[in-house]
Amino acid sequence: MSLQIKNLCAGYGDMPVLQNINGAAKPGELIGLLGPNGSGKSCLLKAIAGLITPTSGHVMLSNKAVPSLPPKTQAKSIAWLAQDRSAAWALSVRELVALGRAPYRGRLGRFSHADTQAIDGAMSSAYCVDLQDRRFDTLSGGEQARVLLARALAVGAPLLLADEPTASLDPYYQISILQSLANEAKSGKTVIASLHDLNLARQFCDRVWVMQKGKLVADAAPQKALSASLLADVFRIQTKNGFSVQIPEKN
C-alpha cells in the first residue's frame, strides 16, 4: 500500500504545526522520521494515521484519502504505535497483543485461526513469546515496548507508524525493536518510525525524512540526507574526529 502526502498542513487546535508537507512512501521501506523536539514529527505521524484532521492538503493510501476510509478499513490499513507506554493494564501479554486483532473479530468476539496465527507471529517478530503469560504491568520498560510493538504488528496492517519506539530504552532493546521494524519492511510493509538516534537511523533505515520547524527539509538515504551541513543547521551538532559534538550557542 503506497502512501502519498500532498501539501499537508495540520496542527493542534488553533496552533499550526505542519507546513506544506509533501512526501511519499512505498512498500518495503523503513523510513526514519528525524528532527529536534518540537519539529512536528509526532504531528505528522498522527496526521498520517488519521488521528489529526489536516487543515489543508491530503494524506492518501493507494490514492484514497485517509479521512474518507471507513473506520474498520482504516483500522486494518494503519497500525499505530504511540509514545505512551502506560503500565496500567492488568492483562497478560498475550491478551494485550490480541487487542491488535480487534478490527477482525466477529460479533461473538471469537478468534479465528488467522487471528491466532497473527498473534503468535507478532509476538515472535517482537521477541516477546517468552513473556506471553506474564502480566503487562509487571514488565520492565524494555519488555513493555516489545509487547506494544507486538500488539501493533498483530494488526497485520500494510502501513505501520511508530512514534519514538526506542525512547528511554537501553541499546539492546533499541536494536531489537529497530530490527523488528526493519524485518516488517522487508516483508513488504511500509514502516515509518520517529527516532532521535542518528546512528540507528543510519544503520537500519532505507530512507530518512528530516523535520525542522514543521517543514520536511530532507528526504533521502541516510548517508545523503544526514550531511554535515544539515546536522549543523537542524540538530546543531558537528562531526569531529568521528564523533558528534554539540555546537556551542552564540552569545
N, C-alpha and C positions, 0 to 999 in steps of 0.2 A: 504494500500500500504506500503510494507516494504522498509526500507532504509538500504543499506549496503555501508560502506566506507572502501575501501581496499587500504592500503599503499599509502595514498593520500599525495602528495606533491604539493604545489601551492604557488603563491606569486603575487606580483605586478610588472610587467615588469621583470627587471633583479634582483629584490630583493626577495629572497626566504623567505617565512613566515612559511608555514606548513611543518612539518617534519614527514612523515610516519604515518599519522593518520589512525587508524583502529577503527571502531565502527559500531553499528547497532541500529536501532530504529524500533519499530513496532506500528501498530495502537493501539490507546487507551492510549498512553504515552504522558505526558508533560515532556520534558527534559529541564532542566535549563543548559545553557551554561555559565559557570563561569570562571573568570580569571582576572588578573590585566589588566590595559590598555596596549595595545601592545602585548598581549599574543597570538593573532591570532583568536579571536572569530569571528570578522566580516569577516575575510578572509575565515574562514571555512564555515560560512553561505552562503557567496557568491559563494563559490565553489560548495556547495550542490545545490544551486539554479541555477547553470549553468551560472552565471554571470562572473565567472573566469574559464579559462581553466586550468585544472591541468597540471603540468609539468610531473607528473607520477602518477600512481595509478588510481583508479576508484571511481566514485560515481554512485551507481546503485539504481534504483527504480524498485522493483519487478523484479530483475535480468536483467534490461535493463539500459545501460549506459545513464546517463542524456544527454550528448552531442549528442547522436545518436537519441534522440527523436525529432520528427517533432516539429517545433515551436509552433503550435497550441496545440499539445498534452502536451508539456512542460508547456504551459501557463495554461492549465486546471488541471495539476497534482500538480503544485507547486505554492502556494500563498506566496508572498514576502512582508513583512512589513519592510521598510527601516528605518534607524535612522532619516533621514531628514524629517522634518515636515514643508515644505515650505508653507507659507500662501499666495502665490501669486495668487492662483486660485480664480477667481470671480465667482465661481459656487455655486449653492445651495448644501446643504449637500446631498440631495437625488441624484442630478446629479453626484456628485463626487463618491458616493458609487456605483452608476450604472456603473461606469467605470470598476468595477470589473467583469462585465458580458461581456466585450469586446470579449473574446475568443469564446463566444457562439452566438453572434449576426450574423444574416444572411446578405446578400448583401444589403438589404434595411435598415439595421440598426434598425429594429423594435424589441421591446422587446416581448418575448413570455410570457405566463402565468407563466412558470417556472422561467423566469428571474425576474419577478415582485415578486414572492414568495421568491426568493433568496435574493433580495434587502431588502424586508421587514424583513425577518428573520435575515439578517446580522445586520441591524440597531437595532433590538430588542436585539440580543445577545451582541452587543457592547454598549447597554444602550444609544442610541442616537436618538431614534424615535422622541423625542420632539424637536430635532434640525433640522429635515429634510427640513424645509422651509427656514432656515437661510443660509446666505452666509458663505462659509467656512472661508474666510479671515477676518470675523468679530468675530470668535470664540476665546475663551481662549486656552491656550496651552493644558490643560487637555481635553477640548472638541474636539480640533483638533485631539488629539491622539486617542480618541474613534472613531471618524469618519474615520480616516485612517485605524484603525483596522477593522471597518465595511466594508470598501472597499476590504480589503484582505479576509474577511470572505465571501463576496459576490461571490468570485470566486468559492467557493464550492470545493476547491482542497483537496485531501486526505492528502497532506503534507503542513503544514503551518510553515513558518520560520519568526521569528520576531527578529529584531536587536535592542536591548535595547528599548523595547516598553514602559518601565516605566521611562525612563530617564527624570530628571528635573520635575517630577510630584509630587504633594502633596500625602500624604498617601492614601487619599480617592480614587483618580484616579489610583494609583498604584494597590491597592487591586481590584478595579473594573476591570481593564484590566487583571490582573492575573486570576481573577475568570472567565472572559470570555474565556481566553485561556484554563483554566482547563476544562471548560464546553465543549469546542471543542474537547479536548482529550477524554473526557468521551463519546462523541458522536461517537467515533471510528476513529478520525483523529490522525495523528502523528504530534505533535507540538514541535518545538524546539525554545527556546527563550533565547537570551543572556541577562544576568542580572548582576547587581552589588550588589543588596541587598541580602545578605546571608540568612537573616531571611525569606524573601519572598520565596526564593528557598526552604528552609526547609518546609515552610507552604504549598506550592502549587505544587511543582514538585514531580513527581514519581521517577525521577532519575536525577542525575546531571553529566555533563561532565565538568571536570576542565582542563583548558588550562594553560600551562606555557611555555613561550618561544617557541611557535609554536608546542608544543607537547601536546598530551592528556595524562594527568598524573593521572586522576581518572575517573572512570565510575562505579557508584554505587548509591544506595539510598542515599538521602541527609545526613541522620544521620551517615551513614558509611563513605561516601566519605569526608565529611567535618570534618575530625578528627582534634584533637588539633595539631598534628604534621603537617598535610597538611596546616592548617590555618597559622601556623608559617612559614612554608617553602615557600608557594606560595603567601600568602597575607600579610605576615609579621605582623600578629596580633596574640595575645594570649588572652585566656579567663581568666578573673579574677573576682571572685565574681559574676559570671553570666553575665558579660559584656565583650565585645571585646575591647581590647585596642591595640594601635599600639606598636610594638616592637621598641625601640629606635635604631637608626642606630649606628653601631660601628664606633669609630673614627679610 
